Amino acid sequence: MVRYTKENRGFTLIEIMITMAVVSVIMVAVISAFDIQQKSQVKQQLIAEVQQNGRAATYMLARDIRMTSYGLGDGEVTYYDSSDSNYKSYRSIEIVDSNPDRIEILYATTVDLIDTGSGEVNALTTALITNSGETLTVDNATGFEDNDIVIITNGNYSSLLEVTNVVPPTLGYVPGTGVNPLAGTQITTKGSYDVGSRVYKLRYMTYRVSYADPSHPVMQVDRDGPIGGLPFETIAEDIEDLQAVYVFEDGGTASAYNDTDADTTNDYADIRAVRITVDARTRVKRDSFKGDGYGRRSLRLELKIRNFGL
């Protein structure tokens, strides 16, 4: 017969059940804490992505807005529209008031051009009065390529030409094509371009939000505006809105300027800055986000236009 003492007897059923209950409570608490921590980590990661996308969207836009009108003299550039044989102009910044907004930015750039050695950018060495010569003669043609759209400016006004043949030190163009005026006609109705007038490459940046894929709206840029044939490129994911307004010299704001009314405080020449708002959202929905399940962040910037009002 086996005798059980305190030293060798096992656990009772009640003890085992109590132990299992305690362990179950502890496991539920541990799993719940882990689940909460994991959800919080995923949420923070999504928010970090939103902030990063918002910064990416505003970085290039902010840089280009600050460059607005550089090299354009009076803030616009004249071009010849060969489709209807007429002179027209582009202004250096346009907010296309829609939902979302579209922003068009125009300026001259010296990117890829070699400095002349005197600290000056590329310049004409022969005066340009008409396009009968079909060439621009410059002090250094390095960096220019066929099909470049170039800006010619004398500091007071500016014009566009499309280069079709680079033979240093000349930049050739075909009269009557694209933005090039007809042979023998003036480059611009405002006057001629004397020796020393600057020659730049054109930057025509168009920013917009695209909802081609409604579940993933994106910020896009077209790097040659309506002039060239480049497609829009995506620069930031999950950007659902872009809004912009002009800030005028007197501190007032509006989504459009007006040069035709009696009020002289909201004219194009009175623009001093652009205020933008970019709304970014998470790439996926989560129950932890209120409303429609997306987490959102808004970035607001007021960007001074360095080349206005100087």
Stockholm file with secondary structure:
# STOCKHOLM 1.0

chainA/1-310         MVRYTKENRGFTLIEIMITMAVVSVIMVAVISAFDIQQKSQVKQQLIAEVQQNGRAATYMLARDIRMTSYGLGDGEVTYYDSSDSNYKSYRSIEIVDSNPDRIEILYATTVDLIDTGSGEVNALTTALITNSGETLTVDNATGFEDNDIVIITNGNYSSLLEVTNVVPPTLGYVPGTGVNPLAGTQITTKGSYDVGSRVYKLRYMTYRVSYADPSHPVMQVDRDGPIGGLPFETIAEDIEDLQAVYVFEDGGTASAYNDTDADTTNDYADIRAVRITVDARTRVKRDSFKGDGYGRRSLRLELKIRNFGL
#=GR chainA/1-310 SS CCCCCTTTCCCCHHHHHHHHHHHHHHHHHHHHHHHHHHHHHHHHHHHHHHHHHHHHHHHHHHHHHHHTTTTCTTTEEEEEETTTTEEEEEESEEEECSSSCEEEEEEEECTTCCCCSSSCCCBBSSCBSBSTTCEEEBSCCTTCCTTCEEEEECSSCEEEEECCEEETTEEECCTTSTTCCCTTSBSCTTCCBCTTCEEEEEEEEEEEEECSSTTSCEEEEETBTTTSCCCCEEEEESEEEEEEEEEETTSCEESSCCSSSSCCSSSGGGEEEEEEEEEEECSSCCTTSSTTSCCEEEEEEEEECTTSCC
#=GC SS_cons         CCCCCTTTCCCCHHHHHHHHHHHHHHHHHHHHHHHHHHHHHHHHHHHHHHHHHHHHHHHHHHHHHHHTTTTCTTTEEEEEETTTTEEEEEESEEEECSSSCEEEEEEEECTTCCCCSSSCCCBBSSCBSBSTTCEEEBSCCTTCCTTCEEEEECSSCEEEEECCEEETTEEECCTTSTTCCCTTSBSCTTCCBCTTCEEEEEEEEEEEEECSSTTSCEEEEETBTTTSCCCCEEEEESEEEEEEEEEETTSCEESSCCSSSSCCSSSGGGEEEEEEEEEEECSSCCTTSSTTSCCEEEEEEEEECTTSCC
//
